[in-house]
Amino acid sequence: MTNAQDGVRLAELVAALSLATDLGLGQPQQHIIRQTVIALRMAELEGLSDDERAAIFYVSLLAWVGCVADAHEMGKWFGDDMALRADSYLVDLTGLPMMRFMIGHVASGSSPVRRLTMIGRFLAGGSKEVERSMASHCETSGDLSLRLGLGPEVRDPLQQAFERWDGKGSPARLAGGEIARIMRIVHVANDVEALHRIGGVDAAVEMLQSRRGTEFDPELVDRFCANAGELLGSLDEVDGWDTLIGGHRALGRELHGEELDMALEAFADYADVKSPFTLGHSRGVAQLASAAATSVGLPNDDVVLVRRAALVHDVGTIGVSAGILAKPGRLTEAERERIRTHPYLTARTFSKPPALAAIGQLAALHHERMDGSGYPSGLGADGLPMSARIIAAADVYHALLEPRPHRAALAPDEARRVLATEVTEGRLDGDAVRVVLDTAGHRLRGPAGHPGGLSAREVEVLVLFCRGLTKKAIAHELTISAKTVSAHLEHVYAKLGVRSRGAAAMFAMRHGLIAVGEAVD
């Protein structure tokens, strides 16, 4: 079993967050990580100090994290906010070129009549609204950096993400040397990574030279172009994560316990802010699921893992366009398929290091169903531990209490009836639903959610016993006597009608108390 208390370095956590930001930008994963590799190479060429390099590491990884804060507004005007951001790398966004670019994307995918209507509204005031929304982007990035324990040396440059060398940026219209050198480097590295990926070194250099003195610091452009081969060398051949994280082991403290929980709460808020319909959803699911996991008797490490996985379970929705998330009508097949990818995208975001991977793997199961009808993997009951079943039930229940574009929020009793139907039709686990509803305040008749009529303590003893711990080790783990452990096991065997640990382990797996693939002696 992966220890839920394992620490995660802040550098790794922020790098993982950048993988989610890539989704919101419509870029392939590790775009921002490769951008940061370029920025650090530039920082070395510029002779920046160790402290400045540490700051540029975090500024680069967090510079575009606020893209979710204005996603709803962007989606209102442009439909697919991710496509808009992806195409923006190809244009020097100022003056008439910027206006042509924006108008070209207004109401993208809509009928000609709707497009003309929306273009008129955009010209009448929408462009100003879009510009104001960029300020929320900067505020979100700065706020997140402070919540992660980073100082003003990171927060202050993040407020300048949309400034330009020529003073035609926003929100403060800073110009030239008024923009922090760190951010000027990140500006160059960001566009260079995208153009280099599309057209190689020549395309990156051509883009820089065309925006020299307008978007970018001319001296930085000149030095970059003079050293482009070195700065971009082998970029296509390296693993960005390993190069970035492996090469900067001194970066960032390690987060444990409550510090890690607080950081993941920030991630939860970050994911939920993309749509006004999901504000507070991830925190609510985490609170409900962790309380239910405690009530059903899961070991403490599993309860911690449930809470953390529930906090980040919807991070993958950052990879779904705001237009889809806000659509009130019936989704097309392509739109439904895009939504069905979000658990997979969550797992990909939290794929490294191992402590985050354990969180991501559990989080990715929240739309799997007992009868195999869920997504993205179509797993059935045998592949779903009780921790995943609880998160799934908590996610459905909490979502039903919230409004969505296609429906109003349901009353608690209506939500309870929906969950009961899900159990009857074989999609959600009955024990998980029972304990979630009980935790949510629905006083139900019948078992309190413990499989086989086991008590919470008996479930805890059973799980540890099945995981291979001796009676003495279980006693030490639970701070009880070995004699008490023996008594609990006798009761477990009697209630389950089994006579061996193997049979008890089969029961535990069948009822989701042991994850498939977990070692059982």
N, C-alpha and C positions, 0 to 999 in steps of 0.2 A: 504493500500500500504506500502511495506517496504521502509523505507527511505534510499535512495542510499548514504546518507552522514553518515550513522551509522559507528562508528569506529570499528576496528578490532585489537585485541591485537597482537603484533608481535609474541608472543609465539604461538598463535592459527594459524597465517598465516604460520609460519614455519612448524608447525605440519601438516597442510593441505598439504603443499608441500611434506612432507615425504610420504603421502598417494600416491601421484603420483610417487614418487621414488620407492615405493614398486612395482609398476607395471613394471617399467624398470628393476627391479632386478628379476622379475619372482616370486615374493613372494606374499603371501596373504596380503591384506591390514591390516595395524597396525603392520606389522613386525617391522618396524623401531621405532614405538611408544613403542612397548613392549621391544625392545632392549634398548630404552632410559630409561624405567622404571627399567630395570636390571642395567644399567650403573649408575643410580642415587642411587640405593640400594648399589651398590659397592662403590660409592663415599662416602656414609655415613659410611660404614664399614671401609673405608680407612681414615676417619676423614678429608675429604677435607673441605676447607672453603666454606662459602656461595658464594663467588665470583667464586671459582673453580666449584661449583655445577651448578651455572648459566651458566658458560662456557661449561661444559660438556653436559648440556641440549641442547644447540644449536649445538655443535660439533657433538653429536650423531645424531641429526635430519638431519644435513646437510652433514654428512660424505660421503654418497654415491650418493648425488644429481648430481654429475658430470657424472653419468653413461650414461646420454644421449649424452654427448659431444663426446664419442668415440663409440657410437652405430653404426654409419655408417661403421666405420672401422671394428668393431666386426662383423657386419652383412656381410660384404664383405668376411671375412674369414670363419665365422662359420654359416652363414645363420640366425639362430635364436639366436640373442644375449641374449634374455631373458632366454632361456633354458640353455645357457652356464653359465650365472650368477647363476641361481638357482642351478645347479649341482655343482658349485664351492665350496659350503659350505661343501661338503662331502670329500674334498681332501685338504691335506696339500700342498699348491701350491708352491713347490720349487723343483729344480733338476729334476730327471727323472720322479717322479710322476706327476709333473706339465706338462712336455713335453708329457707324455702319455695321460694325460687328454686333452690337447689342440689338439693333433693329432686326438684323438677320436671324437672330435667335428668339425673338419675342414670339411667344405662343407656338414654339416649335412643335410640329406634328399635328397642329389643329387645322380646321377648315380654313379656306381663304377668307371667308367672311369674319370668322373669329379673329384671325390674324390681323386683319385690317382694323378691327375694333380695338384690339389690345395694343397695336402700334400707336393708334391715336391717343389712348390713355397713357401709354409710356411716354410719348413726347410731351404730353400735358403735365406730367408730374412724376411719372414712374421712374425716370432716370435719376431724379433727386432721391427718391426712396431707396433705390439700389445703392446709391453712393452713401447714404446714411447707414445702410445695413452693414457696410464694410467696417464702420466704427464698432459695431457689435462684435464683429469678427475679432478685432484687436483686443477688445475688452475681455472676450472669452478666453483668448490665448493667455493674456496677462493674468487673469484670475486663476486659470488652471495652473500656471507656473507657480504662483504663490501657494496654492493648495498642495502642490507637490514639494513644497519646502525650498523652492528656488528663490533667489534674492532679486533685488532691483537690477543687478547686472544682466539678468535675463529678462525680467519683466519689462524694463524700459525700452529696450530695442524692439520687443514684440509689438509695441504700440505703433511702430513705424513700418509695418509689413507692406502697406500700400502707398508709402511715400515714394517720390521719384527724384532723381538728381536735378531735374529741371524745375522742380517746385510745383508740378501739375498733378501731384498725387493727392492722397487724402489719408487721414482726416485733417491734419494740421498744416498741410501745404508746406512742409519743410523742404529745403533745397540744399544741394551741395553738402558741405561739411556739417550742416545741422543734423543730418542723418547719421546715426552711429555707424562707425566703420564696420562693426560686426554685421549689421543689417545690410549694408551696401554689398558686402561679400556674399551674404545669403541670397540677395536679389540676383546677383550674377549666377551663382551656383544653381539656383532653382531653374531658371530658364535654360541654362547650358545643359543640365541633365536631360531635359525633355528634348531639346533639339539634337543633342548628340545621339540620343537613343533613336531618333527618327532618321537623321541623315548623316551621322558621323561627325568627325572633328570639323570638317569644312562647313557643315551647316551651322554648327555652334558658333564658329568664328564669324561667319557671315552675319548671323543674327546679332552678335555683340557689336560688330562694327556698324551695323545699321541703326543701333540704338545708343551708340556712344554719345555721351553728353546730354541725352534726353532721359531715357529710363535709367541708365547706368553711369556710375562714376567713370569718367574718361581715362583716368590714370589706371584704375583697376582693369578696365577693358584692355588697355595697351599692354599691361604686364601679362594679363591672361593670354592674349593672342600671341605674345612673344614666347610663351611657355606652354601653349595649348597641348602639344604632344605629350609633354611630361605630366601635366595636370590631369589629362584624360587617359593616360596610358593604362592599359590593361583593365579599364573600368568594366568592359564587357565580359571579362574572364573571371572576375573575382566574385565571391559571395559577399554582398554588401554588409550583411549582418556580421559575419565573421571578421571581415576587415575592420568594421567600425567598432564593434564591441570588443573583439579579441585584441585589437591594437590599442585600446584605451582602458585598460583594466583599472586604472586609478580613478576613473570618473565615477562620481556618485557614491553615496553611502548605500548600505543595504537596509531594506525595509523589512521589518518583522511585525507580527501581531497587529496591534491597533494601527500602527503607521501604514502597514500594507492595506488594511481594511479601508482606511481613510482615502488612500490613493485610488483604490478600486471604486469607492463611492464617487470620487470625481469622474472616473471613467463612466460610471452609470449615468451620472447627470449629463455628461458629454454626449452619450448615445441618445438619451431621451430628448435632448433639446432640439434634435433635428425636426421633430414634429410637435406641434402644440397639443396633439392628441395623446402623446405618450409621456408628458412631463410627470416625473415622479414614479413612473411605472416600475422601473428596475429596482429602485429602493423598496417599493412596496412589495414586490415579489420576493426580494431577498429577506425582508423582515418576516413575511408570512412563511416562506419555505424553511428558513432556519428555525423558527419557533416550532413548526410542524416536525422537523427532523429531530429536534430535541424531545418533543413529546412522544415520538414513536420509539425512542430509545437508541437512536444511532450514536455511535461513539463520538466523542467531542471533536476529533480530527475531521470526521465526516460532516459534522454539523458546520464546522468552519468552512470546509470545502463547498458545502451546499450554499452557504451565504455568499461566498466569493463568486461562485459560478453564476448564481442568480443575479448578482450585481452586474455582471458583464454579459449576460446571455443575449442581449439585443445589440451589442456593439456592431455586429455584422450588418444591421440595418443602415449603417452609414453608407454602405455600398448599394443602397436602393435609392433611386431618385426621389426627390421630394414630391415631384408630380404624381408618382405612383402612390406614395404614402398618403397624399391628401385627396386622392381621387374618390369622389362620392359614388360614382356609378360602378357598374360591373367591370372588373379587370379583364384585360385580354389574356390569352394563354401565355404570351410572352411576358406580360407584367406579373402574372402569377408565378411563373418560373423564376423570375428575378427575385421575388420575395422569398421563394423557397430556397434560395441560395444563402440566405443570411445566417443560418446556423453554421454552415460550412465556413463562411467568411469569418465568423467569430472564432472558430477553431484555428483558422489560418493566422488570425491576428495574434492569438495567444499560443503559438506553436513553439516558442523558445522563450526562456530556458525551461527546464523540466518542471519547476514549481508553477510556472504560468501555464505550461502545457496541460498539466493535470486539471487546472481550472477551466481551460478552454475546451478540453475534451468533454467534461461533464456539461458545461454550458451548451455545447453543440447538440445535446440530446433533448432539449426542451420541447421540440416539435415532433419527436418520435412518439409512436403510439403502440400500445400493447398488441394490437392486431396487425401491426406491420404497415398500417396505412399512413404513417407519418412521413416526415422528411427531415433531412435530406437523404438519409441512408436506408429508410424503410425497415429499420430494426423492429423486432418483435419483443415479446415479453422476456425471452431468454437473454436479450442483449441490454436490458434496462435495469440497472440497480435501483434500489429503493430511493436513493438520493435523486436520481433522474426522474423517477415517477412523481416524487414530491414536488420537484421544481416544475414539472409539466402541469400538474394540477394547480399549483399556486399561480402559474403564469396565466392559465385559462381563466381562473376565478377572478384574478385582479384585472385582467383585460376586460372582462365582461362588465365590471363596475365602472369602466372608463368610457367616455364617448369615443366614437370612431367616425370617420367621414360618412359612412354609410348607415350609421345607426346611433341612437341615443344610448346613454349609459343605462345598464340594467339595475334594477333594485336587487339587494342581496338575496332575497328569496327567489327571484327569477334566475339569478346566477346559480344558486344552489340546484335548482331544477335542471338547468342545462348540464351541470356537472353530473348529476344523477343519470341523465340520459346518456352522457358519454361513457359512464361506467356500464350501464345496461347494454350498450351497443359494442362494448369491448375495447374502446379506445383508451380510456384512462383506467388506472388501477384503483380498485374499490377501496383498499386500505389507505392508499395515499390520499384519495379524495376525502375519505372519512376524516382523517386526521387534519387535513387542510381546512375543511369546513368547520371542524370542531375548534381549531385554533382561531378561525375567523369569527367565532362566536355563535355558530349554529349548533345548538345542543341537540345531538342526534341520539336516537335509541340504538342499542346494539353495541358491538365492540368499539373501543375507542381508537382503533386503528392499528393494533398490534397483531400481526399475523399469528394464527394458531392459538389465539387467546393468551399469548405470552405477555408478561409484564414488561415495562420499559427496561428494568434491570436484567430480566431474563434475555431479552433481545440483545442487550449490550454484551452479556456474558457469552451468548451463543455466537455472535459475530466474531468476537476475539478468539473464542475456542476454534471456530472454523478457520480462522486465519493462521492457525498453527501455534498459538501461544499455549504454554503449559498452564495448569491450574495455578501454579505459584506465580507465574508471570501475569496472569489475569488478575490475581489478587493484588499484586503490586500496582498494576495499571489502574485498578478501580479503587484502591485503598480500602480493601476489605480482606477478610481472612480467607485462606485456602479452603477451610472447612465450609465457609459460606458459598464459595464458588462451587464446591461439590454439590451442595444442596440445591443451588440454582440449576445446575446441569441435570440433576436427577428430575427436577420438576419439568425442565425443558423436554427431556426424553419422554417423560410420561405424557405431557400435553400433546406432543407431536406423534407419539406412538412409534418412536424409532429406538434402535438399540445400538447405534454406532455413530461415530463422528461423521463418517461418510454420508450416511442417510440424513443426518442433521444438516450437513453442508449442502446436500441437494435441496432440502427444504429452503434453506437460506437463499440459495441462488434462484430457486423458482419464484420466491416472493421478493426478489430484488434486494435482499440484505447483503449479498456478496456480488460484486461486479464480475461479469464474465471475464476470464483471463487473469483474475487475481489469484495469487498462489494460495492453494488450500492443500495442506499435507494430508 
